[in-house]
Structures are given as C-alpha cells and as structure tokens.
Amino acid sequence: MEEGVYDKNNIFAKIIRGEIPAKKVYEDEKVLAFNDIQPAAPVHILVVTKGEYVSFNDFVQKAKAEEVKGFFARIQKIAEEQGLDKNGYRIITNHGSDASQSVFHFHVHIIGGRPLGALIPGDTSHR
C-alpha cells in the first residue's frame, strides 16, 4: 500500500468496525484505544482516530484544529486513567517508512508502567 493513500481495509480500520476483536480501553465517537497485542511495557495502548488519516502529518494537515486538540486531550485522559501520570509515560507516533510505520492509519502508542530507558536504543543524551 502506498504511504499517502488511505487503505480502508487496514487492521485498525477493521478493529474500529468491529471486524477484528481488541481489548478496548477507551472509546467515543472519534477515538478508539485498545491494548497492543505485542506490548513493549506493562502498559502499551494504541490510540487511533476513527477518521481516515494515514499518518501524523495527514492528521494534522487535514483534521480540524478541535479534532487534533481533542485527540491529544483523550491521550492524556487515557494515560491518567491508567495511572501513568504519576511516574511518567511515553507517547510515540511513526510517520512513514523511515520511522518504521507499518500500519498506515494514524495512531499513537501510550507506553508506561516501568522505566523506559533511552528514547532511541543506545542514546542517553535526551533523558
């Protein structure tokens, strides 16, 4: 699938439509959050917009400002509900193949529940 073209049959679109099960953590009319099936930490939640956006850039360029603000406010709310605000958490989104984006539906990972170490393996300069 070409990176700039939205695929209505990507795995996250199928999860949003209920065609593939997921352990939901949060859902409303615009956002779905669920546990990652291959967690990188004790808490690893994927937060997806229900809109048809390919990546972070696509989302920010095409979504209305209130949708962007609401999406990130929901991420903060989910992290807080998971108790991650006390010791910290990381949010990650990948844009494009150089960043290893594998599902071309905009999503954010919320990762926490343990010390996460360096942002990039081997890098200690940004702690």
Phi, psi and omega in degrees: 000133177293139185301324185272359183251127180285129178259110182293352179251018176293161186300323180289324175298320179293322176294316179302319180283354180083012180281336177234131181288153176209150177275096185289140177251328183202144173205139169217195185290342185244340190224145171230133177234137182210160180290138176291139181283346175233073187295140177267353181202171179305324173244120177214101185245136173261129178245120183240142172282147176278354175282161182269079179242135184284319189205179176305310181301315180300316180298309183294324181283329187254331182283153175290152183305320181292332177289318178297311180300315181297322180298311182289330174295322178293322177301314179299317180297316180297314179301317179296316179298332178275358180078016184279343182292340182288314183249350177110161180203170179237140170245137183226138167223141181251137177238109174087172186294325179296335178265007179068031174293123183250336175245119185270060171222121184307129178206159178233139174264132169254121185233132179185194180095001176195164173299132188263346179077200184297148178298315177242131183311130179090347182266125178243008186276347186241043182271000000 
